Amino acid sequence: MSDLKTRFDTAAAEAMNLSEAPGNEVKLRMYGLFKQAGAGDVTGSRPGLTNIVGRAKYDAWAAVKGVSTEDAMQQYIDLVESLKSL
């Protein structure tokens, strides 16, 4: 797990320095996977209609509910790697 955690942390740092910014859908996918890897399943209530950004983030995190920490980390790493090759 420590090797996976190291690769996850490296991918998180690399995500901040991508040569091209990903679109909103990809950013939300990254956010959901990052939160799932770090905090587990989504908690709290879904933000209201007036909080569009908070609602989108909540939905992205909820979309990966049930994914294990290790799988979320690996999916995040794979996503960042695919973005680096663009």
Phi, psi and omega per residue, in radians:
M1 nan -0.599 -3.091
S2 -1.131 -0.602 3.084
D3 -1.150 -0.730 3.108
L4 -1.106 -0.740 3.126
K5 -1.100 -0.714 3.113
T6 -1.109 -0.778 3.123
R7 -1.156 -0.630 3.091
F8 -1.114 -0.816 3.126
D9 -1.086 -0.682 3.097
T10 -1.127 -0.763 3.124
A11 -1.097 -0.678 3.127
A12 -1.105 -0.698 3.108
A13 -1.192 -0.722 3.139
E14 -1.161 -0.537 3.139
A15 -1.086 -0.481 3.135
M16 -1.332 -0.263 -3.068
N17 -2.129 0.544 3.111
L18 -1.147 2.516 -3.116
S19 -1.165 -0.491 3.123
E20 -2.311 2.271 -3.125
A21 -1.191 2.284 3.101
P22 -1.261 2.842 3.108
G23 -1.244 2.993 -3.096
N24 -1.049 -0.683 -3.137
E25 -1.090 -0.731 3.140
V26 -1.211 -0.716 3.098
K27 -1.046 -0.722 3.127
L28 -1.167 -0.675 3.084
R29 -1.081 -0.774 3.114
M30 -1.072 -0.766 3.138
Y31 -1.050 -0.846 -3.120
G32 -1.049 -0.778 3.128
L33 -1.153 -0.701 3.135
F34 -1.090 -0.803 3.130
K35 -1.138 -0.726 3.140
Q36 -1.102 -0.697 3.136
A37 -1.178 -0.613 -3.065
G38 -1.605 -0.589 -3.014
A39 -2.136 -0.124 -3.109
G40 1.446 -2.764 -3.075
D41 -1.042 2.601 -3.131
V42 -0.952 2.488 3.126
T43 -2.240 2.904 3.099
G44 1.416 -3.123 -3.131
S45 -1.731 2.711 -3.136
R46 -1.184 2.303 3.124
P47 -1.051 2.725 -3.111
G48 -1.235 3.027 -3.087
L49 -1.063 -0.474 -3.104
T50 -1.392 -0.248 3.112
N51 -1.785 1.340 -3.024
I52 -1.103 -0.789 -3.115
V53 -1.164 -0.820 3.123
G54 -1.064 -0.664 3.128
R55 -1.166 -0.742 3.127
A56 -1.126 -0.718 3.114
K57 -1.138 -0.759 3.116
Y58 -1.042 -0.805 -3.132
D59 -1.104 -0.677 3.123
A60 -1.128 -0.706 3.117
W61 -1.215 -0.733 3.141
A62 -1.123 -0.490 -3.124
A63 -1.143 -0.385 -3.139
V64 -1.906 0.306 3.110
K65 -0.997 2.347 3.123
G66 1.635 -0.224 3.097
V67 -1.295 2.335 -3.120
S68 -1.175 2.798 3.111
T69 -0.989 -0.806 -3.107
E70 -1.119 -0.749 3.127
D71 -1.157 -0.695 3.112
A72 -1.109 -0.722 3.100
M73 -1.076 -0.815 -3.107
Q74 -1.140 -0.717 3.103
Q75 -1.107 -0.681 3.108
Y76 -1.117 -0.813 3.130
I77 -1.025 -0.831 -3.135
D78 -1.079 -0.688 3.133
L79 -1.137 -0.802 3.128
V80 -1.104 -0.730 3.112
E81 -1.058 -0.707 3.127
S82 -1.160 -0.582 3.125
L83 -1.277 -0.560 3.130
K84 -1.173 -0.496 -3.082
S85 -1.484 -0.035 3.127
L86 -1.372 nan nan
